Amino acid sequence: MPKTFVNPIEISVNQSITKADMDTPFLAVDLDKMESNISQVVAGIEKFNLQWRPHCKGHKSPDVARKLTAAGAIGSTCAKLAEAEALARGGVTDLLIANLIVGDKKLKRLAALCQIANPVVCIDHIDQAEPMSAAMVAAGVQVRVIIEINIGLNRVGCGAEQTRTLAQQLSELPGLKFSGIMGYEGHLLTIADLDEKKTKIEAALKILSDVATELAEINLPCQIVSCGGTGSYMLSRMQPNITELQAGGAIFMDQFYQQQCGVEHLEKALTVYATIVGRPTENRAIIDAGKKTMHVEYEMAVVVGRDDIQVESLSAEHGTLKLSGEACQLAIGTRLEFVPGYADMTCVLHDYFYAFRGDNLEAIWELEARGMLQ
């Protein structure tokens, strides 16, 4: 059953809505900042003749995905099959599912998805591929497959030395179209020393580049060589044989990407608005937003424009602020704007993005794939 649209404010077509009209807490997007981020990413990737397939695991919204494709993205990267299904229903059809799809139910769904979209699926073992081949043949469809290679993250992915054999096997299985390779340098995002980070990313992605060259030599060219997160894309885009980058968090930015990944050139377009509901002491305030509103485990949230307010802790539905200087005069009812510690894990706590142009509400985007984990 589709979700019932529950809006925290009364909206009529003749009414102009501002941030002050919204009840708190709510998730806000600054459209000017978001569009600036998108333009910078597109230009920065196109400069190296690459394509952009931004990850949707954070925004989980067909509305956002369509905005990104309109701006130059070739499609979307999805974390789960269910995300891809939601985006396909929303009109985005070039979809990389950066995960392993296993089980009869999922394979039947994948075959159905191939009827309305053009997905790409990751494989790292022949035992995933053979049932997928049978399911696609039974449904009369073909699905693009790429091999995920472990380039150091040690999560999923086969070894580079196994790729040649697996690629040959995939190219011979009916219902599958071997289309390339991918790897993720996620273990290198937070290296503080830029020279060390650059050296290690080059080494990790050289694994992909060398495999792509080897496969081309045996007439198995890689149309897709995919990699690149927001914390690494400025370096990943420079590496040979890469064809596309997946950096998705760049559209919103957050404290984690700035403080731990060294991303400085993008603006923080995603914020949470909350209200001070308690003032138990002179230097302490309580807000109506906690861990169920914004994610702070990777990096603590910060208050926009206020050095005299520190987010001290979050519980389930409350936040505790430490006040100093002029902030000690803040009254109950004061509204504050927060940049979350990590946008991806903040977005999925909400049903809607409220997108503002300046102070005026311009759009409401539903996170239609929120909770779709299968």
HELIX and SHEET records of a PDB file:
HELIX    1   1 LYS A   19  ASP A   21  5                                   3    
HELIX    2   2 LEU A   31  GLU A   46  1                                  16    
HELIX    3   3 PRO A   62  ALA A   70  1                                   9    
HELIX    4   4 LEU A   81  ARG A   89  1                                   9    
HELIX    5   5 ASP A  104  ILE A  116  1                                  13    
HELIX    6   6 ILE A  126  ALA A  139  1                                  14    
HELIX    7   7 ALA A  160  GLU A  172  1                                  13    
HELIX    8   8 GLY A  186  LEU A  188  5                                   3    
HELIX    9   9 LEU A  194  GLU A  217  1                                  24    
HELIX   10  10 TYR A  233  SER A  236  1                                   4    
HELIX   11  11 GLY A  249  ILE A  251  5                                   3    
HELIX   12  12 GLN A  255  GLN A  259  1                                   5    
HELIX   13  13 GLY A  325  GLN A  329  5                                   5    
HELIX   14  14 ALA A  343  CYS A  347  1                                   5    
SHEET    1   A 6 VAL A 302  VAL A 303  0                                        
SHEET    2   A 6 ARG A 335  VAL A 339 -1                                        
SHEET    3   A 6 LEU A 270  THR A 281 -1                                        
SHEET    4   A 6 PHE A  26  ASP A  30 -1                                        
SHEET    5   A 6 TYR A 352  ARG A 357  1                                        
SHEET    6   A 6 ASN A 360  GLU A 366 -1                                        
SHEET    1   B 8 GLN A  51  TRP A  52  0                                        
SHEET    2   B 8 GLU A 244  LEU A 245  1                                        
SHEET    3   B 8 ILE A 224  CYS A 227  1                                        
SHEET    4   B 8 LEU A 176  MET A 182  1                                        
SHEET    5   B 8 VAL A 143  GLU A 148  1                                        
SHEET    6   B 8 ASN A 118  ILE A 123  1                                        
SHEET    7   B 8 ASP A  94  LEU A 100  1                                        
SHEET    8   B 8 SER A  76  CYS A  78  1                                        
SHEET    1   C 6 VAL A 302  VAL A 303  0                                        
SHEET    2   C 6 ARG A 335  VAL A 339 -1                                        
SHEET    3   C 6 LEU A 270  THR A 281 -1                                        
SHEET    4   C 6 ARG A 284  ILE A 287 -1                                        
SHEET    5   C 6 GLY A 319  LEU A 323 -1                                        
SHEET    6   C 6 ILE A 309  LEU A 314 -1                                        
END                                                                             
